Amino acid sequence: MHARHPLLAFFAGLAPVLAAMVLWRPEAQPLPAEVEVRLHDAPRWVALVGGAEPASTQVSLAQDAELIRRSLGDEGTLLFGGGTGTLVQVRDEDATPRADLRARLADLFDPRDRAVRYVPGPEVDGPASPPMLFGVLDTLRGADAPFTWVLAGHGEGGEAPIDSVFHLWGGEVLGVTDLASELDALGRPARLVVTSCFGGGFADTIFVAGESERGLAEPHRCGVFATSYDREASGCDPDPTRARQESYAIHFWHALRGEDREGHPVDLDLDGDGTVGLLEAHTHARVASRSLDVPTTTSERWLAHAVEIVDLPEVEPDLTLPELAPERRVIEALGAALDARNEEEARRRVDRAEHVLENEEVALAEIEARVDLAFYPLRIALLEILPIADDPWHPDLDAGLVREGPRLRALLDRSEEGRAYTDAVAALGDAHARVDDARVEAAVRWRLLQAWDTARLASALHAHGGPTWDDFVALRRCENGR
């Protein structure tokens, strides 16, 4: 993607295409009696964390949940997975890779990470399920103070921002329109933090019912997002060693505490008010994170909308504007790291990184095709020996593995088909690693170019002035609360 304005590309495709939602606001369903629920009667923040089931609730999300509580304080409601003690996925570093025949057949016919175990998750206030979501919304009614809404888990995207959804426990989803409508009904200022894949689509909640043609909601709501509506985010990691994890979320939540990801104090106060707000923590994550995230904000979403509704002049970016202190920090830090002293050099870095990524993705596709070509003849050869070799639940499989074990092992280890498949799978692992590295390198460069683009559009809007600029300033002020 080589858009003149990457920020506009992030928010392209704004046709009102409604995502296919599950039935929203269903009749109240009671929680199971054994589920422990503990709701704050007037929460200052609400966080929904985890996946739809234990297999999609990695240990990093459990660690994020505890960090959210420490960062935002005790005056909130933390909903996680299926509730306190939800099993979370952890990669077992001490597990010895199985080399028996059953395990080798499993890796061939149903490849997945089997070096994982499940451990109880953190103590929380309740499950991140639809009934609890509606219950929490009810606790937010009747007040007018700002509150913070956090979505930290898994998401999916679509053709337009409005198609973004967040997965709740049990498999149902929360969509952009759903959340915007609920926030409309609350009538309170709200701040969003969304760290899920495709989470930038939730920036459209700044509008009434999530529809830009209906204008900004009143009172204003705002937010920061790990990535745009059309990009994946990082951070769902079964590796229990926190130091090896790398994501926007880790950097963001530590930054909100005025520290780097190792817990060392760091000066992140850009506006000199003595506190670290959401936008300042977001800015630090943009600079410090080496992940595939390309973070964005609601004020950037407003800039993309402003281009559509007002005629902006062509001006040079004015990095002295107080509202552009975050962009100035990103441009200075990433510009130095990438040896890109101006916008054109930043654009060249993106073009080069995108070229490398495209080449690596083409190579990956070719190796994936090679794996497929190697798999089918090996599969047929194995099933010719033992037709039930691909059915782990067949009652005769154990006996069949004993009877035909020597022939199956010989086929896997010494045949032309077996060697071709083994070599192709090894090459596939290397190709995936190269693509991952290229995606991270491209993402970091996109962050720099995005900062320049935001600075240019905001400077043009400042020169234009009027209510549209005032709304941008108001959104920035909102984003820097906590």
Summary of the structure (lengths in Angstrom):
residues: 482
radius of gyration: 24.7
end to end distance: 33.8
largest distance: 81.7
contacts: 1636
relative contact order: 0.12
helix: 50%
strand: 11%
